């Protein structure tokens, strides 16, 4: 179980993923969950919400295929397939909660793994 006291959330994740947290400054953080050998994992980028803009409007690549609503720990957001210059095809989930925007990214092929993790997400 991963628990983040700073942002007030927790979820279950596979034990073979190494967790690293990076302080991005200004209240933002990136948290990575990776197994380099298996090429598996995901990352969560969290930043203070600067406006009431809907999270899907912040998609960095501009690619949002198969856009669908999703609920993460009671927070409404969007899930979609995107693209990243380094990663290639991605699965992304974006939502807002408690004054923060959350952006979760994984490889498109790992969508089922991410969905299973998101189903266990809880806000304190």
N, C-alpha and C positions, 0 to 999 in steps of 0.2 A: 504494500500500500504506500502510495506517495501522498504526503501531506505538506501543504504549503501554508504556513501560518501567516506570512506576509500578505497574501492575497485571499486567504480563507477558503481553500478548496482542497479536495482529496480525490483520489481515484485509484483503482487497481491497475497494475501493469506487469508485464512479464519480468521475472527476476533477472533474466540474462541481459537486460538493457541497463547500461551504465548511465547514471544521471549526473548532469553537470548544469550549474546555474551561472549565468553571466549577467552582472549588473550593467544595464545599458545607460544608466544615468537618468535623471528626471523622473524617477518612479517607474521606469520601464525595465523589463528583464526578459532574457531568453533562457528557456530551460530545455535542454536536449536529453533525449532518451535514446541511446544508440547501442547497437551491437554491430561493430565495424565488420567483424568476420562474417556475419550472416547478411550484411547489408540491410539491416532492419532498424527501424526506429521512427521517431517523430520529434518535432520540436514545437514548443509553445512560445509565442512572443506575446508579451503583455505590455500594454502602454496605457497611460491615463487617457481617458476619453476626452477629447478636446471639444467636441460638439455633440449634438444629438443626431448627427449623421448616421444613417443605417450602416452597420458594419460591412455589408456587401459593396458599398461604394468605395471602400478603401482597398480593394484588391490590387496588389502591387503590379502584377503582370497584366492586368486588364482582361485576362482570359477567365471566363466563368462558364464552363459548360456543364450541362445537367444540373443547373441551380435548383436546390430544393431546401425547404425549411427544415430546421433541425432544432431539437431541444437538448440543451446541455445543462444538467443540474438545475433545471427549471428555467433557464435563460433561453429565450428564443434567438435563433441565429440562422445562418445559411451554410449549407455544405455544397461544394462544387468541385469539379475537376479544373485544374489550372495548369500552368506551365511555368517552369523555372529555368533560367539559362544554364544552371549547373546541374540541377536534379533531373530535368526533363519533365515528364508528365507527373503532376501532383494531385493529391486529394487534399482539399483545404476546408477548414471549418472556421467560421468567424462569428463571434457573438459579443455582446456587451453585458457586463454585470458589475454592480457596485462601483461605477465610475471608471471602469477599465474596459478596454477592448482586448479581446483574446483572439489570437490567430494561431491555429493549429495546422501544421503542414506535415505530410508524409508522402512517400512515393505512391502514385496511383495504384500500383499493384498491391499495396498494403492496406487498402481501404477497409477490408473486413477486420483486420487487426485493430485499426483505429476506431471503427464503429463499436467493437467490443469494449474497448477502453472507455470510450465516451459514455456508454451505458452505465458505467459505475461511478461517473463524476458526481460529486456532491459539493455544494457550498455550505460552509459552516453557518 
